Amino acid sequence: MRKYLTTSVAAAALFAMASPAFADMEAARAFLDAEIGDLSSLSREEQEAEMQWFIDAAEQFRGMDIRVVSETITTHEYESQVLAPAFSAITGINVTHDLIGEGDVIERLQTQMQTGENIYDMYVNDSDLIGTHWRYQQVRNLTDWMAGPAADVTNPNLDLEDFVGISFTTGPDGKVYQLPIQQFANLYWFRYDWFTDPEIMAAFEAEYGYPLGVPVNWSAYEDIAEFFTGREIDGVQVYGHMDYGRKDPSLGWRFTDAWLSMAGAGDVGIPNGLPVDEWGLRVDENSRPVGSCVARGGATNGPAAVYSVEKYVEWLQAYAPPAAAGMTFSESGPVPAQGEIAQQIFWYTAFTADMVREGLPVVNEDGTPKWRMAPSPRGAYWEDGMKLGYQDAGSVTLMQSTPEDRAKAAWLYAQFIASKTVDVKKSHVGLTFVRESTIQHESFTERAPMLGGLVEFYRSPARVQWTPTGTNVPDYPRLAQLWWQAIGDASSGAATAQQAMDNLCREQEAVLSRLERAGVLGDLGPVLNEERDPQYWLDQPGAPKPALENEDPQPMTIGYDELIQSWQNN
């Protein structure tokens, strides 16, 4: 598989040394020869035609220096280290693509929003901010931008319909505000070799009365966690679950990344529940936030949300390695690859590349993984038609405060790193798919057996149920920071699940109330409902949902190979 990952050192040096005077098809052909080859959804003739378009469109900006920023993940490292120098060599626009922490990206973005100072010409920030961008109107809406000022620098081969996450970056007004350039989902991860071992399978069925397989619901996940925890396999004591619990900002992502939706706390709706979303925020018919607590029609502290936190804490304490409770997201990420974890309900596909490295305990001698990924099991409150998990969609954002010429040059770079010419190769490096044409490329059919179900998932009808934070969240930076503190209290035992979610919903409503009083969001801002007896809202259809008499329904599993076959026959 080295052919998918190799970057020509000589070509990279050529791109780095090229000056604007040499920005032409010679540089483009050198790039295509050294870096792309046949790893593209376009033919070589089509690749060269697309490169010629970039050269022509960039002529007016030749010699300009622009600054771009994104978080530090493999995909963006490839863009920064390989694609940015290539773009500069081909177009004559000099790009500095900075890589910093996700929180730092948001901090810079907030500063530019508050001061109007042009810190960066282009941001790559999560589409989770779509509700913020749509309401504050401080970013260029790309629909009008492409049809108007940027028509002369918009690639006719951009093909927005080919982007699988374009609905994530579309506001309630139907306008596209961001362009996805990397995506990854949180899925269920498990040791396929153990789950298909006849002796282990027989022992599980004898104890629980149903077949060991991919858990369809949380009841089955819990049984499987209990079964594996403390069991010795190949001389190693294993655990049936992995997670993390340290009171740290990353604990907030663990929950805002759709944990409540997996439990079933919100309403039916794709990409997000309406009127109540997976954060428990309710909006009115005009998409104005009206509450978070059940007393105002929200669901953040409703029975389903509390159930989700209780299960998180219970499983962390009972079935995960003891050290997990003190770990952050980044510390816990490598643990399943060490060979002691049977399954993980909340696992990001961004870890795929690190999970298939040669020599790992979870990789066979032939390079195939001993593990697989599959759809996440659903909680007791989940209903058909709801989202079932989270999709991270790092997306290009152009601020209104960026001068038009600089924004146009940055827009050319954005289209280059998401172009059909380069996207297949970029996806082989980072494994963060954004284009349907890339997902269906024959090179991924060839590589699929080495990736543990990643390709099968993205080619399946199930993927539409994995979506980012939606438009109900009016100010993502302010609201997101509340979550880790509340969940941290529950994780540490400083508060019960109910107390933690009561505190969280009140804090969310305090932010909504301040935004309402300030009036900074105009007609799109919060208009909080009057508080009522919570039972009034629990008696209404949809979310918030009343407590179930039985939060532990009949466990269900499905064989992994049967699941894959059902996708292929769909």
N, C-alpha and C positions, 0 to 999 in steps of 0.2 A: 504493500500500500504506500510505499515511499513516494511513488510518482504523484500522489495527491498532495503531498506536503512539501515537496522539495521546492525551494526558491533558489534561483540562480544568483550566487554571490556576485558574479561578474555583471549580471544584468542590474542588480541592485546598486552596484557601484556606478554603473553607467547612468542610471536614473539620478543618483545623488549628485553626480558631477555635471550633468547636463545643464546648460544655461538657456535662457529664453531664446537665444539666437538659433539654437538647434531644435527648437520645438517644431517638429514636423513628423511626417509619416515614417521617416527613418527611425526615430525614437519609438514610435508606436509599433513598428514591425519588430524592433528589438525586444520590446516588452512582450508582445504576443508570442514571439518565438521562445523566449526564455522562461516566461511565467505561465502563459495560458495554454498554449498548444491546443489539444482537442477537448480540454476541460472547460467548455463553454456551450451554452444552448444555441449559439450562433455558429454558422459556418465561418471559415477563415475569411471569405469574401465579405460576409456580413460584419464580421469583427472590424475589418479594415474600414468599411464604410462608416461604422459607428465611431471609430477613432477619428476619421476625417471630419465627421460632424463636430466632434469636440474641438479639434484644432481650429476649424473655421469659426465656431461660436465663441471661442476664447480669444480670438485675435485682438479684440478691443481691450482686453485686460492683461495682455502680455506684459510681464515684468512686475505685476502687482503682487504684494505679499499679503496673504490672508492667514488668519488663525482660527483653528477648529479645536474643539475639546470633546472628549468622551471619557467614559469610565474605562478602567483597565481590565479588559477581558481579551481572550485570545483573538477574537474577531477584530476588535479595534486595534490590537497590536499589529495585526497583519495590514490593516488599512494604513496605520501610521508609518510602519517600517518599510512596506513594499508598495502599496497603492499610491500613497501621497507622493513619494519621489517619482514614481512612474507618471502620475498625472502632471507633476511639475515639468518633467522632461518633455512630455507630449504637448502640453498646452502653453508652457511658458508662465503659468500662474504658480507662484511659489507658495506652497502650503506647509504651514507648521501645524501638525496634528498632535496636540498635547493629550497625554493619558494621565488621569488623576482619579481619585476615589469617587464613587457615585455620589456620596454626600457633598463632596467638594464641587462636583458639577452643578448640583442643585443650588449650592450656596452662591456660586458665580452667577448662575441664571437669575436668582433672586436679586442679587446686587444690581445686575443690569436692568431688571424690571423696576427697581426702586429708584435708581439714579439716572437711568437713561444713558449712562456711559457705555460705549461699545467695547466691552471686554473681549468678546469673541465674535467672529463673523458668522459662526455656525456652531450650534450646540447639538450633541447627540444625547438626548435625555429620554427617559422612559415615557411611553405613551400614557402611563398612569397620570400624567399631568394634563391630559386632554381636557378635563373639566376646568382646570385652572386656565389653560390657554384660551379656551373658547370664551370663558367669562371675562377675563381681564383684557382680552383683545390686544395684547402686547406682542403677539407673534403674527407674522404674515400668514394669512390663510392661503394655502398653496393653490387652492382651486382658482381664486381670483388672481393670484400672483402669476400662475402659469398662463392664464388667458389674457392677462394684461401686461404689466411692466416686464415680466420675464418671458414673454412669448418667444422672443428671439433667442433665448438661452434655455429653452425647454426642449429636451430631446424628443423628437417625434416617435422614437422607439422606446420611450420610457415605459409605456404600457402599465398604467396603474392597476388594471384588472388582474394583472399577473401577480400582484403583491397579495399574499394570503392574509395579511393583517391590516389591510387598508381600512376595514370597518373600525378597527381599534383607534384610528387616528382621525376619525370623522366626527364632527360635532353634531348636535341635534339639529343644527341648521343645514345639514347636508354638505358642509364644506370640509375639505381635507386640511388639517392644520399641521400635520407632521408626515414625514415619509419614513416608513420602517426600513431599517438597514440591518437589523439582526433580531432574531427571536429565539427564545427557548422556553420550554414548558416545565412545570413541576409535575412529575408523574410518580407512579408506583415503581419501585425497584425491588428485585428479588433474586435469590440464588436459584436459577433455573436447574442447575445440576442437583441441588438438594431436593427441590420440589418434584423432580422426576426420578429420584432414586427409589426403586421399588420397596426397599426395606423401610425407608423413611415414610413413604406414602402409606404403606400398610399400617405402620405404627400410628400415624395420624388418624386414619379412618377408623382404626380400632378404638381410639380414645374419644373421638368426637362424633363419629357416626356419619361423616360425609367426606367426600374426596378432598385431598389437599390440592390446591390450585390457586390461581389468581383470585384474591378476595374481591367479590363484587360489592360487599358492604362492610361497614366497620365492625359488625359482629364477627364476621369471618376473620377480619384482620386481627382482632383481639385474640381469637382462639389460636391463630397461627403464631402470634407473638408469644403467647403463653406456652405453646407446645415447644418452640425452639429454645426459649430462654433457659439456660442452664444445661442444655443438651450438649453432649460431647460428640463432635464430628471430626473424623480424621485427627484425633488427638487434641483437638482444640475446643474449649468451652465457648459456646456461641450465644448470641443474644437475638431475640425475636423482633427487635425494633431499634431504630436509631433516630435521634433528634438532638436538639440542643436547647438549653434553658437559661443561660447567663443573661442577666439584666443588662442588655446592650442594644443599641439601635437595630442591630440585625434581627433581634427577636421581634421587632415590629414588622419587618418584611415577612417573617414566618406566618403572621396572621393576616396582614393586609393583602398578602399574596393568596387570597381567596380561601383561606381555611374555613371561614364561616360559610362560604358557598358550598364547600365540600360537605359540610354538615347539613346544609339545607336551610340556612337561616333567612335567605333573601327570597325574592319573588322569581317566578318564571320569567325567562327572557334571555335572548342571545343577541349581542355579546354580554349584556349585563341585565340583572333583574330590574324590572320596573313595576310599581313606583319605588320599591325598596331594593337596594343593591346589596352586594356582599359585605359592605362595611356597616350595614344596618341603617344607612341613610335613606330617608324617604324624600322624594321630590313631588311637587304638584304637577298639574297638567302642563305647566309652562317651564318645567325642569328647574324650578326654584326649590332648594333644600328647605324642608319644613320641620325636620326633626331627626333625632338619633335614638333617643330613649323611647321605650314603648309608650310612655304617657303622651308622647307627641306623634305616635304612629310609626316610630322607627323600630329597629330590631336589634340594635347593638347590645342591649342587655336583655333580650328576649330569651325564652327557654332554649331555643335552638343554638343561640350563640353561647349561652352558659354551658350547655351540653358539650359544645365543641371544645371549650377551654377545659372542662373537667376531664374529657377523654385525653386531651393533650398532656395534662399534668399526670394523670393516672398511668398512661403508657410510658411516659418519660421515667417515672419513678420505679415502675414494676418490671419493665422489659428492656430498657436500654442500658448500656454500660454505665456504671456509677459515675464515671467522669463526665458523661454527656450533660448532666445538669449544670455543670460549670463551664460549658463550652459555648463559643459563639458560632455563627454560621460558618465562617472560614475555617475554624478549628475542627468543626464536626465533618466538614465536607470530605476529607480524605479517608475517614474511618471505615466506611463500607469496603473500600478497596483493600483493606488489610486482611479481609477474609474471616471476620468473626461475626458478621451481621447477616441475618437470614433475609430481612426485608426492611424496607423503609417506605413509609406512606407518602412522604413529602420530600422528593428528590428532584433536583434540577437537572435537566438534560444538558446544561452547560458543563456538567461534570463528565460527559461521555468521553471526551478525548483523553482525560486523565485516567479513566476507568479501563481503557483498552491498551495501556502501555505494556510492552513486553516485560515479562518477569514478575508481574503482579500475582498474588495468590488467587485473584479472581479471573485470571486469563489462562486459557489452555495453551499447551505447547505450540499448537498450530496458529495461535493468535486470536482465535475466536473467544468471545467472552463466556464465562461460566454463569453470567447473570443475564437478565432481560429487564426491559422496562415495559410497563403496561398502563392502561388507564387507572387512575386513582379510584380506590373504593369510596363509596358514598355513605354519608351518615344517615341516621334514622329519619331526619326531617326532609331529606332530598326528594324532589319530585321530577318526573320527566319534563323536559323543556327548560331545566335550569342549567347554568354553567356548572362545570364539575372540577375546574381547576384553573390555574393561573398561567398566563403566557406573558413573559417579559418581552416587550417590543421596544428596543432602543431605536429611537427615531430622530431624524433630522428636524431641527427647529431653527427657524430664521426669525430673529427679533425685529420688531418694527424700528427699533433704535439703531439698527445697523444701516449705514449709508447704502443707498440702492446699488451702487456699482460694486461694492464689496459683497453685498448679499447675492448679487448675480454671479460673481466669481465663485462664491461659496456654493451656490446652487449647482453650478457646473461640477464642482468636486463631489457634491452629494450624489448627483446622478451618475457620475463615473464609478464610485465605489458600490453603487447598487445596480450598475448596468448589466444587461444580459451578457455582454462580453466577459465580465470578470466574475459574475456572481457564483457560477458553479465552482470555480477554483476557490474563491473565498469561502464558500460553504464547506468545501472539503477540509479547509484549514480550521475553521471555527465551529462547524457543525451547528450553525444558527440560521436556519432557513427562513427566507422571506419571499421567495418567488416560487410559484407553482411550476414554472418551466424548469427550475433547478431541481425541485423535489422529484420530478419525473425523469430527470436525465439518466441515461443508461449507465453512467459511471456510478450512480448511487444504487442502481439495481445490483451492480457488481460488488459494491462495497457493503451492502446492507447486512450480510451475515456477520460482519465484523463489528457492527454497531449496536447489537443487542436490542433491536426493535425500534430504533429511532426512525429509520426510514419508513418502516411499516406504519408507525403511528402517524407520521406526517402525510402519508398517502391514504390514511383511513378517513372514513366519515366522522370518526369520533373527535377529530382535532378541533372542530368548531366549538366544542364545549369548553375549551381552554382559552381564556381571554384575560386581558389586563384589567386594571381598575378602570371604571367607566366614567361617564360624564356627571354622575351624581355628586362627585367629590369636588367642591368648589375651589378649594385651596389645598392642594396635595401637600406641599411642604409643611404648612402649619398643622394640618390634621394628622399626617403620618407620624410625626414625632411624638404624638400622645400615646401611641399604641404600645411601644416597647416598655414604657414605664408601668402601664397598667398590667400588661401580660407578665412582666417581670415580677410584680407583686404576687400574682397567682402562682407563678412557677416556683418562687422562693417560699411560698407558704405564708407570706405577710398578709395576704387577703384570700378569701374564698373566690371561686370563679364568679359567683354572683356579685360579690362586692367589687371585684376588679372591673367587671363589665358595667356595673352601675356607675362607677367612677369614670370610666372611659366615655360612656355616652353623655354624662354631664359635662365633661371637659370638651367633647366635640360640640355640644350645643353652646357652650360658652364662646367658642371660636365663631360658630355660626351667628350667634347673637352680636358679637362685635362687628362682624362683617355686615350684618343687617343695619346696625346703627351707623356705621361709617358710610354706607351707601356706595362703596367703591365699585361694586359690581353692577350697579344700576338695576335694570329690569331683570337681570339674570341672577341676582343675589338672593340670599336666604330670606325667607318670610316665615318665621317659626310659628307652628301651630300653637294654640293654647293647650296647656296640659289638661288631660282628662283622666278619668279612672282608667288605668291600663287595661282593664277587662273589656272596655269598649272596643279598643283596637284589636285585642286578641279574639274578639267575637266576629271581626270583619273577615272577609275572604282574603287569602294570601297572607303575606308577612305584615306584622309579626305573627308568628304561629303559636297557638297555645301548646302547653306541655303535653307530650304524648304519655299515655299510660304506660307504654312499653317502649323504652329507648334502646332495647336490645332485641331487634326482630330476628327471625330465623336467619342464621348465617348462610351465605351463598358463595360458591366459588365457581370458576370456570377454568378449564384447561387452557394453558397458554396457546398451544398449537391450534386448539379449537377456536379460540378468539381470533387469531391471525387469519384462519381460514374464513371466518365469518366476515372479516373486513374485505378480503379478496373477492368474496362472492357478492358483496354489497353492490 
